Amino acid sequence: MTPSRPYLIRAINEWIIDNGQTPYLLINADYPGAEVPRQFVDEGKIVLNINPTAVAGLELGNDYIMFSARFQGRAWEIVIPVPAVLAIYAQENGRGMMFNEEEYGPEPPDGGGPDQDKSDDDKGRPSLKVVK
């Protein structure tokens, strides 16, 4: 199943804006592919305001979040891999959602689903079976 994080980010962003609040993203700035202004990173994290009045060209995609923003008068093109998003919340009251960092773990080694035959090494693991 595809990760739920990009869908939840879009939904919570819309909910925050619909309620007249300011959506903020908490980002793991050290995540590979994250392009953020490094001078504003604190302990490997950065908080970004994604309110429509603060950014231009906001794209909340399934793989990346991209937009243009100004930091101390300088324009930046921000690129954030979705797994780098640690939380989305309203600046005014902190309501929103934090994300599990393990959601984007490695794919199963055999690439198969739970209904495939398991090897002897996998017999101790829980599994699901399709029952007809």
C-alpha beads as a LAMMPS data file, in Angstrom:
LAMMPS data file: protein, C-alpha beads

132 atoms
131 bonds

1 atom types
1 bond types

-500.0 500.0 xlo xhi
-500.0 500.0 ylo yhi
-500.0 500.0 zlo zhi

Masses

1 110.0

Atoms # bond

1 1 1 0.000 0.000 0.000
2 1 1 1.260 3.510 -0.732
3 1 1 2.206 5.710 2.239
4 1 1 -0.586 7.806 3.717
5 1 1 1.631 10.776 4.632
6 1 1 1.193 12.848 1.419
7 1 1 -2.588 12.454 1.589
8 1 1 -2.691 13.426 5.252
9 1 1 -0.445 16.450 4.640
10 1 1 -2.809 17.707 1.929
11 1 1 -5.924 17.102 4.047
12 1 1 -4.549 18.688 7.222
13 1 1 -3.181 21.658 5.252
14 1 1 -6.653 22.255 3.809
15 1 1 -8.283 21.841 7.237
16 1 1 -5.882 24.345 8.841
17 1 1 -6.440 26.922 6.072
18 1 1 -10.235 26.411 6.097
19 1 1 -10.157 27.271 9.810
20 1 1 -8.274 30.528 9.227
21 1 1 -5.028 29.250 10.737
22 1 1 -1.428 29.173 9.444
23 1 1 -0.055 25.754 8.362
24 1 1 3.520 25.023 9.436
25 1 1 5.659 22.042 8.445
26 1 1 8.337 20.579 10.709
27 1 1 11.037 19.183 8.415
28 1 1 14.018 16.895 8.908
29 1 1 16.417 19.193 7.052
30 1 1 19.102 16.483 6.966
31 1 1 16.906 14.095 4.966
32 1 1 18.507 13.298 1.575
33 1 1 17.130 15.589 -1.132
34 1 1 15.807 18.264 1.242
35 1 1 16.604 21.685 -0.217
36 1 1 16.004 24.302 2.466
37 1 1 17.910 27.408 3.583
38 1 1 20.546 25.842 5.842
39 1 1 21.129 29.020 7.877
40 1 1 17.652 28.562 9.414
41 1 1 18.148 24.901 10.347
42 1 1 18.327 24.210 14.081
43 1 1 19.438 20.780 15.337
44 1 1 18.733 19.261 11.918
45 1 1 15.179 20.581 11.721
46 1 1 13.449 23.561 10.162
47 1 1 9.909 24.910 10.519
48 1 1 8.349 26.295 7.342
49 1 1 5.218 28.416 6.960
50 1 1 3.253 27.104 3.946
51 1 1 0.349 29.540 4.168
52 1 1 -0.721 30.615 0.650
53 1 1 0.169 34.220 1.569
54 1 1 3.732 33.192 2.495
55 1 1 4.660 30.950 -0.433
56 1 1 4.261 30.805 -4.201
57 1 1 3.596 27.793 -6.376
58 1 1 2.920 25.345 -3.531
59 1 1 2.818 21.753 -4.801
60 1 1 1.887 19.090 -2.269
61 1 1 2.809 16.021 -4.291
62 1 1 3.036 12.365 -3.362
63 1 1 6.850 12.367 -3.454
64 1 1 7.883 16.004 -2.935
65 1 1 6.567 19.269 -1.547
66 1 1 7.826 22.227 -3.577
67 1 1 7.325 25.974 -3.368
68 1 1 9.063 29.340 -3.537
69 1 1 9.487 31.471 -0.444
70 1 1 11.472 34.445 0.788
71 1 1 13.824 34.250 3.751
72 1 1 15.262 37.581 4.909
73 1 1 14.470 39.082 1.502
74 1 1 16.104 36.314 -0.550
75 1 1 14.005 34.037 -2.783
76 1 1 14.427 30.278 -2.316
77 1 1 13.116 27.273 -4.197
78 1 1 12.212 24.790 -1.473
79 1 1 12.126 21.055 -2.201
80 1 1 11.096 18.658 0.545
81 1 1 10.880 14.875 0.091
82 1 1 7.598 13.825 1.731
83 1 1 9.379 11.398 4.127
84 1 1 11.270 14.430 5.532
85 1 1 8.001 15.923 6.850
86 1 1 7.851 15.200 10.584
87 1 1 4.664 17.182 11.326
88 1 1 2.080 19.599 9.963
89 1 1 0.323 21.855 12.446
90 1 1 -1.419 25.193 12.918
91 1 1 0.964 27.874 14.171
92 1 1 -1.742 29.511 16.286
93 1 1 -2.774 26.506 18.403
94 1 1 -0.408 23.623 17.569
95 1 1 -3.213 21.369 16.313
96 1 1 -2.227 19.023 13.514
97 1 1 -0.371 15.744 13.119
98 1 1 3.075 14.306 13.754
99 1 1 4.247 11.454 11.537
100 1 1 5.875 8.125 12.250
101 1 1 9.407 8.147 10.861
102 1 1 9.213 4.404 10.104
103 1 1 6.351 4.750 7.573
104 1 1 8.894 4.961 4.760
105 1 1 10.838 1.821 5.698
106 1 1 12.435 -0.561 3.193
107 1 1 10.281 -2.579 0.847
108 1 1 9.901 -6.312 1.579
109 1 1 13.066 -8.061 0.284
110 1 1 11.152 -10.369 -2.052
111 1 1 8.868 -7.577 -3.231
112 1 1 5.893 -9.781 -2.505
113 1 1 2.798 -9.350 -0.467
114 1 1 1.646 -11.252 2.585
115 1 1 -0.277 -13.896 0.622
116 1 1 2.836 -15.356 -1.034
117 1 1 4.465 -18.560 0.193
118 1 1 6.984 -17.899 2.947
119 1 1 10.424 -19.437 3.255
120 1 1 11.550 -21.300 6.392
121 1 1 13.168 -18.072 7.659
122 1 1 9.806 -16.274 7.616
123 1 1 7.681 -18.905 9.408
124 1 1 7.980 -17.205 12.808
125 1 1 6.603 -13.904 11.530
126 1 1 2.924 -12.987 11.579
127 1 1 1.305 -12.926 8.173
128 1 1 -2.036 -12.398 6.513
129 1 1 -3.701 -14.914 4.212
130 1 1 -6.510 -14.459 1.726
131 1 1 -9.424 -16.695 2.772
132 1 1 -12.020 -17.494 0.150

Bonds

1 1 1 2
2 1 2 3
3 1 3 4
4 1 4 5
5 1 5 6
6 1 6 7
7 1 7 8
8 1 8 9
9 1 9 10
10 1 10 11
11 1 11 12
12 1 12 13
13 1 13 14
14 1 14 15
15 1 15 16
16 1 16 17
17 1 17 18
18 1 18 19
19 1 19 20
20 1 20 21
21 1 21 22
22 1 22 23
23 1 23 24
24 1 24 25
25 1 25 26
26 1 26 27
27 1 27 28
28 1 28 29
29 1 29 30
30 1 30 31
31 1 31 32
32 1 32 33
33 1 33 34
34 1 34 35
35 1 35 36
36 1 36 37
37 1 37 38
38 1 38 39
39 1 39 40
40 1 40 41
41 1 41 42
42 1 42 43
43 1 43 44
44 1 44 45
45 1 45 46
46 1 46 47
47 1 47 48
48 1 48 49
49 1 49 50
50 1 50 51
51 1 51 52
52 1 52 53
53 1 53 54
54 1 54 55
55 1 55 56
56 1 56 57
57 1 57 58
58 1 58 59
59 1 59 60
60 1 60 61
61 1 61 62
62 1 62 63
63 1 63 64
64 1 64 65
65 1 65 66
66 1 66 67
67 1 67 68
68 1 68 69
69 1 69 70
70 1 70 71
71 1 71 72
72 1 72 73
73 1 73 74
74 1 74 75
75 1 75 76
76 1 76 77
77 1 77 78
78 1 78 79
79 1 79 80
80 1 80 81
81 1 81 82
82 1 82 83
83 1 83 84
84 1 84 85
85 1 85 86
86 1 86 87
87 1 87 88
88 1 88 89
89 1 89 90
90 1 90 91
91 1 91 92
92 1 92 93
93 1 93 94
94 1 94 95
95 1 95 96
96 1 96 97
97 1 97 98
98 1 98 99
99 1 99 100
100 1 100 101
101 1 101 102
102 1 102 103
103 1 103 104
104 1 104 105
105 1 105 106
106 1 106 107
107 1 107 108
108 1 108 109
109 1 109 110
110 1 110 111
111 1 111 112
112 1 112 113
113 1 113 114
114 1 114 115
115 1 115 116
116 1 116 117
117 1 117 118
118 1 118 119
119 1 119 120
120 1 120 121
121 1 121 122
122 1 122 123
123 1 123 124
124 1 124 125
125 1 125 126
126 1 126 127
127 1 127 128
128 1 128 129
129 1 129 130
130 1 130 131
131 1 131 132
